[in-house]
Amino acid sequence: MHGEYKVPGGKLVVVDVEAEDGVLRHVRVAGDFFLEPDEALDAVNRALEGAPADLDATGLAARIEAALPAGTVMYGLTAEGVGIAVRRALAHATDWTDYDWQLIHEGPQSPALHMALDEVLTAEVAAGRRPPTLRVWEWGSPAVIIGSFQSLRNEVDPEGAARHGIEVVRRISGGGAMFVEPGNTITYSLSVPESLVQGLSFQDSYAYLDDWVLGALGDMGIRAWYQPLNDIATDQGKIAGAAQKRIVGPGGGPGAVLHHVTMSYDIDADKMVEVLRIGREKLSDKGTSSAKKRVDPLRRQTGLAREAVIDRMIESFRARYGLSHGEVTGEELARAQELARGKFTSPEWTARVP
């Protein structure tokens, strides 16, 4: 069995391993990482040889750390990263390059239709009728998008939303509220087979699916990092937040993962705080003293037009994994439009957590 895992902000770890009689056998760890001294690699392999095949990544990491020679230095590598690569091998996880990725980047659409497209396209990936897809959103109107489990009245000031003509829509994923206006955010979705994140914990899957965009930002001169559980940050503040939803495949079989991210490009902070109920406790928890400092626009950090940032992100993804142009099919669009009308604009869904 073969497993690969790119350590967030680090290097690729490759593991070849067999499971015999409930234990790991013939373990071979490799990769483009740096490790000193040379005999440390043999120590890693020996630590994994004979380990219980059902041991989780944390347990495998503990075995590795206990076996490393004194003074071992790992660069671009972690013991937990090796453990994750082992778990991915045993789970027969796939890799980004195993797929023919498709890009969807169409004209502005309503907030409710965006929510519906996420659900429909990810279900199509789960059913095997659509390849893994990167979809870049264009917003047709301003909106507040609240997480699946958030309280509507706790998150949104209805008077502020009405005053500014801002629609409130609830998405299918968890996480916090996001304030968007056309042109002020960069939002994208990844709809991927569940096998791509096999062997990863929920938290690790966020870092794994965000890693490409960290590279894209780095190509634009922005040093960014993944900040658990679901943020992307720079030394000037948070610039993006991610959310996920797992969708079960037909008949309860292997499904798909929806991973979507909203990045701040040029936020109107004054308007945002009139619409969102951002409490002092939440701001304090993030180490900030005012709502205006909670987001740090990409426009200021890159000096690039929003369209240029998007183009560079797309090209960065294409260079790493390949990416062909695609579109929403007529059948997918019809289903999404029906879902937008029947679910995402309904008071029952929007206020399902009052």
PLY file of the C-alpha trace (Angstrom):
ply
format ascii 1.0
element vertex 354
property float x
property float y
property float z
element edge 353
property int vertex1
property int vertex2
end_header
0.00 0.00 0.00
1.21 3.46 -0.90
0.38 6.71 0.86
1.45 10.32 0.39
1.00 13.40 2.54
2.37 16.89 2.11
3.07 18.37 5.52
1.37 21.81 5.61
4.08 24.36 4.96
6.57 21.50 4.63
7.56 18.65 2.35
6.10 15.49 0.85
6.14 12.28 2.90
5.75 8.98 1.05
5.08 5.67 2.78
4.97 2.16 1.35
3.66 -0.39 3.82
1.80 -3.67 4.17
-0.60 -4.81 6.87
-0.12 -8.45 7.89
-1.88 -10.15 10.80
-2.96 -6.79 12.19
0.47 -5.15 12.24
2.57 -3.01 9.89
5.20 -4.79 7.84
7.79 -3.82 5.20
7.56 -0.12 6.10
9.53 2.28 3.91
9.39 6.03 4.48
10.71 8.44 1.82
10.20 11.99 0.61
11.81 15.32 -0.26
12.17 16.36 3.38
15.42 16.99 5.29
16.41 14.74 8.17
19.58 14.53 10.27
21.35 12.28 11.14
21.05 9.73 8.31
20.30 6.88 10.71
17.15 8.71 11.85
15.32 7.41 8.77
16.13 3.81 9.73
14.86 4.60 13.23
11.56 5.84 11.78
11.12 2.67 9.74
11.96 0.45 12.71
9.52 2.35 14.95
6.69 1.67 12.52
7.59 -1.94 11.76
5.30 -4.18 13.83
3.07 -1.34 15.02
-0.66 -2.16 15.30
-2.29 -1.51 11.94
-5.22 0.24 13.62
-3.04 2.70 15.55
-3.98 6.30 14.76
-1.59 8.95 13.45
-0.96 10.36 16.93
-0.02 6.93 18.26
2.27 6.26 15.31
3.91 9.64 15.84
4.57 8.80 19.50
6.37 5.59 18.47
8.51 7.54 15.99
9.44 10.28 18.45
10.43 7.73 21.08
12.75 5.98 18.60
14.55 8.98 17.12
18.24 9.37 17.97
19.15 12.21 20.29
19.64 15.47 18.44
17.51 14.49 15.45
16.54 17.46 13.29
13.49 17.33 11.02
12.97 20.03 8.41
9.80 19.95 6.33
8.85 16.78 8.18
7.01 15.88 11.38
6.46 12.59 13.14
2.72 13.18 12.88
3.09 13.79 9.14
4.65 10.35 8.78
1.80 8.87 10.83
-0.76 10.54 8.58
0.98 9.19 5.46
0.78 5.69 6.97
-2.93 6.08 7.71
-3.53 7.33 4.14
-1.69 4.32 2.73
-3.79 1.90 4.78
-6.99 3.73 3.77
-6.05 3.58 0.06
-6.26 7.35 -0.14
-5.93 9.06 -3.50
-3.76 12.04 -4.40
-4.48 15.37 -6.11
-2.66 14.24 -9.24
-4.81 11.12 -9.57
-7.66 13.21 -10.97
-8.56 15.32 -13.98
-9.59 18.54 -12.24
-12.25 20.78 -13.71
-12.58 24.55 -13.27
-15.94 26.33 -13.15
-15.77 30.13 -13.17
-18.99 31.62 -14.46
-20.77 34.96 -14.23
-22.41 36.50 -11.13
-25.10 34.41 -9.45
-27.42 34.94 -6.53
-26.28 33.93 -3.03
-28.98 31.26 -2.79
-27.94 29.74 -6.11
-24.32 29.58 -4.98
-25.38 27.61 -1.90
-27.41 25.25 -4.07
-24.61 24.77 -6.61
-22.26 23.73 -3.84
-24.69 21.04 -2.73
-25.54 19.81 -6.22
-21.99 19.72 -7.62
-20.58 17.95 -4.56
-23.37 15.37 -4.74
-22.46 14.82 -8.40
-18.84 14.21 -7.42
-20.01 11.75 -4.76
-22.07 9.93 -7.37
-19.12 9.73 -9.76
-20.87 11.77 -12.43
-18.58 14.80 -12.10
-14.80 15.04 -11.77
-13.27 16.85 -8.80
-14.10 20.50 -9.28
-12.67 23.89 -8.36
-15.44 26.48 -8.60
-14.68 30.19 -8.31
-17.70 32.26 -7.31
-18.89 35.63 -8.58
-21.49 37.29 -6.37
-24.61 38.77 -7.98
-25.68 40.71 -4.88
-24.52 41.46 -1.32
-25.21 38.88 1.34
-24.52 37.52 4.77
-23.89 33.79 4.65
-24.36 32.13 8.02
-23.11 28.70 9.05
-25.41 25.72 9.17
-25.60 25.72 12.97
-25.51 29.43 13.76
-28.38 31.28 15.39
-29.90 33.73 12.92
-30.81 36.35 15.52
-27.45 36.08 17.27
-25.47 36.63 14.08
-27.43 39.12 12.00
-28.86 42.55 12.77
-32.06 42.51 10.66
-32.37 46.29 10.62
-28.81 46.72 9.41
-29.28 44.04 6.75
-32.51 45.64 5.51
-30.99 49.13 5.51
-28.16 48.01 3.26
-30.24 45.65 1.11
-28.33 42.57 2.20
-29.81 39.10 1.83
-29.25 36.48 4.51
-28.66 32.90 3.38
-27.74 29.81 5.40
-25.19 27.40 3.92
-24.94 23.63 4.44
-21.50 23.75 6.09
-20.65 24.78 9.62
-18.45 27.66 10.70
-19.07 31.37 11.11
-20.89 34.13 9.27
-19.35 35.86 6.30
-20.18 39.27 4.87
-19.87 39.64 1.10
-20.46 42.26 -1.53
-19.70 41.86 -5.24
-16.03 42.60 -5.72
-15.01 42.52 -2.05
-14.26 38.83 -1.57
-12.72 35.90 -3.39
-14.76 32.76 -2.78
-14.09 29.29 -4.13
-15.28 25.74 -3.56
-13.52 22.42 -3.88
-15.81 19.44 -4.47
-13.59 16.39 -4.02
-13.98 12.62 -3.62
-13.85 11.44 -0.03
-10.86 9.26 -0.94
-8.71 12.39 -1.31
-8.89 13.00 2.44
-8.91 9.37 3.59
-6.66 8.81 6.57
-6.85 12.47 7.62
-8.54 13.76 10.73
-11.19 16.43 10.25
-8.69 19.12 11.25
-5.93 17.72 9.05
-8.27 17.70 6.06
-8.67 21.48 6.35
-4.91 22.01 6.28
-4.52 19.52 3.42
-7.18 21.11 1.23
-5.92 24.64 2.00
-2.28 23.90 1.21
-2.48 24.75 -2.50
-3.83 28.23 -1.81
-1.02 28.90 0.67
1.35 28.14 -2.19
-0.60 30.43 -4.52
-0.44 33.26 -2.00
3.28 32.62 -1.56
3.72 33.01 -5.31
2.17 36.48 -4.90
4.59 37.40 -2.15
2.25 36.75 0.79
3.57 34.56 3.59
0.40 32.82 4.75
-0.26 29.86 6.99
-3.07 27.59 8.06
-4.43 28.51 11.50
-6.55 25.74 13.08
-9.30 25.00 12.74
-10.39 26.81 9.63
-8.53 30.09 9.05
-5.79 31.29 6.72
-3.68 34.03 8.27
-0.70 36.28 7.60
1.40 38.38 9.95
-1.05 41.22 9.20
-4.14 39.26 10.25
-6.71 36.75 9.10
-7.42 36.80 5.38
-9.67 33.79 4.85
-11.96 31.27 6.51
-12.89 27.78 5.35
-15.82 25.46 5.98
-16.63 21.88 5.03
-19.54 19.54 4.50
-19.35 15.78 3.94
-21.89 14.34 1.51
-22.66 10.61 1.52
-22.50 8.75 -1.77
-25.38 6.82 -3.37
-26.56 3.93 -1.22
-24.39 5.09 1.65
-21.21 4.43 -0.31
-18.07 6.59 -0.56
-19.02 10.22 -0.74
-17.50 13.61 -1.36
-16.25 16.61 0.58
-17.28 20.20 0.01
-14.52 22.57 1.10
-15.22 26.24 0.48
-13.19 29.31 1.36
-13.96 33.03 1.46
-10.98 35.38 1.24
-11.17 39.06 2.15
-10.20 41.31 -0.74
-11.61 44.74 0.15
-14.13 44.60 3.01
-16.31 47.57 4.00
-15.74 47.08 7.72
-18.16 49.83 8.80
-21.01 48.22 6.90
-20.03 44.77 8.12
-20.37 45.68 11.78
-23.78 47.25 11.14
-25.01 43.98 9.65
-23.23 41.35 11.73
-23.60 41.10 15.48
-19.91 40.72 16.31
-19.67 40.53 20.07
-16.78 41.71 22.22
-16.15 38.18 23.45
-15.63 36.89 19.92
-13.32 39.76 19.04
-11.37 39.29 22.26
-10.99 35.59 21.53
-9.30 36.50 18.25
-6.95 38.92 19.96
-8.34 42.05 18.33
-9.78 45.22 19.75
-12.14 46.20 16.95
-14.13 44.56 14.19
-12.22 46.50 11.55
-9.06 44.60 12.45
-10.64 41.17 12.12
-10.02 41.00 8.36
-7.05 42.13 6.33
-7.86 42.79 2.68
-5.83 41.03 0.00
-5.94 44.20 -2.09
-3.64 45.92 0.38
-1.25 42.99 0.69
-0.93 42.16 -3.01
-1.46 45.51 -4.75
-3.26 43.49 -7.43
-6.75 43.80 -8.88
-9.17 41.15 -7.62
-9.33 39.56 -11.08
-5.54 39.31 -11.18
-5.45 37.58 -7.79
-8.04 35.05 -8.99
-6.14 34.43 -12.23
-2.93 33.79 -10.33
-4.67 31.40 -7.94
-6.14 29.44 -10.84
-2.81 29.27 -12.63
-1.10 28.12 -9.44
-3.61 25.30 -9.05
-3.25 24.35 -12.72
0.55 24.23 -12.47
0.35 21.90 -9.46
-2.42 19.50 -10.41
-3.71 20.27 -13.90
-7.02 22.00 -14.55
-9.34 22.02 -17.54
-12.18 24.43 -18.25
-15.67 23.19 -17.41
-19.16 24.44 -16.81
-22.30 23.70 -14.86
-24.42 21.37 -16.96
-28.02 22.18 -17.79
-29.24 19.39 -15.54
-27.05 20.52 -12.65
-28.22 24.12 -13.05
-31.89 23.10 -13.13
-31.50 21.08 -9.94
-29.63 23.92 -8.27
-32.28 26.47 -9.25
-34.99 24.23 -7.81
-32.98 23.81 -4.62
-32.38 27.55 -4.36
-36.13 28.21 -4.62
-37.30 25.38 -2.40
-34.59 25.39 0.28
-32.09 28.22 0.37
-34.57 31.08 0.08
-37.13 29.50 2.40
-37.71 31.00 5.89
-37.76 27.47 7.30
-34.17 26.83 6.23
-32.79 30.30 6.91
-34.26 30.38 10.42
-33.88 26.68 11.22
-31.72 27.83 14.13
-33.67 30.96 15.11
0 1
1 2
2 3
3 4
4 5
5 6
6 7
7 8
8 9
9 10
10 11
11 12
12 13
13 14
14 15
15 16
16 17
17 18
18 19
19 20
20 21
21 22
22 23
23 24
24 25
25 26
26 27
27 28
28 29
29 30
30 31
31 32
32 33
33 34
34 35
35 36
36 37
37 38
38 39
39 40
40 41
41 42
42 43
43 44
44 45
45 46
46 47
47 48
48 49
49 50
50 51
51 52
52 53
53 54
54 55
55 56
56 57
57 58
58 59
59 60
60 61
61 62
62 63
63 64
64 65
65 66
66 67
67 68
68 69
69 70
70 71
71 72
72 73
73 74
74 75
75 76
76 77
77 78
78 79
79 80
80 81
81 82
82 83
83 84
84 85
85 86
86 87
87 88
88 89
89 90
90 91
91 92
92 93
93 94
94 95
95 96
96 97
97 98
98 99
99 100
100 101
101 102
102 103
103 104
104 105
105 106
106 107
107 108
108 109
109 110
110 111
111 112
112 113
113 114
114 115
115 116
116 117
117 118
118 119
119 120
120 121
121 122
122 123
123 124
124 125
125 126
126 127
127 128
128 129
129 130
130 131
131 132
132 133
133 134
134 135
135 136
136 137
137 138
138 139
139 140
140 141
141 142
142 143
143 144
144 145
145 146
146 147
147 148
148 149
149 150
150 151
151 152
152 153
153 154
154 155
155 156
156 157
157 158
158 159
159 160
160 161
161 162
162 163
163 164
164 165
165 166
166 167
167 168
168 169
169 170
170 171
171 172
172 173
173 174
174 175
175 176
176 177
177 178
178 179
179 180
180 181
181 182
182 183
183 184
184 185
185 186
186 187
187 188
188 189
189 190
190 191
191 192
192 193
193 194
194 195
195 196
196 197
197 198
198 199
199 200
200 201
201 202
202 203
203 204
204 205
205 206
206 207
207 208
208 209
209 210
210 211
211 212
212 213
213 214
214 215
215 216
216 217
217 218
218 219
219 220
220 221
221 222
222 223
223 224
224 225
225 226
226 227
227 228
228 229
229 230
230 231
231 232
232 233
233 234
234 235
235 236
236 237
237 238
238 239
239 240
240 241
241 242
242 243
243 244
244 245
245 246
246 247
247 248
248 249
249 250
250 251
251 252
252 253
253 254
254 255
255 256
256 257
257 258
258 259
259 260
260 261
261 262
262 263
263 264
264 265
265 266
266 267
267 268
268 269
269 270
270 271
271 272
272 273
273 274
274 275
275 276
276 277
277 278
278 279
279 280
280 281
281 282
282 283
283 284
284 285
285 286
286 287
287 288
288 289
289 290
290 291
291 292
292 293
293 294
294 295
295 296
296 297
297 298
298 299
299 300
300 301
301 302
302 303
303 304
304 305
305 306
306 307
307 308
308 309
309 310
310 311
311 312
312 313
313 314
314 315
315 316
316 317
317 318
318 319
319 320
320 321
321 322
322 323
323 324
324 325
325 326
326 327
327 328
328 329
329 330
330 331
331 332
332 333
333 334
334 335
335 336
336 337
337 338
338 339
339 340
340 341
341 342
342 343
343 344
344 345
345 346
346 347
347 348
348 349
349 350
350 351
351 352
352 353
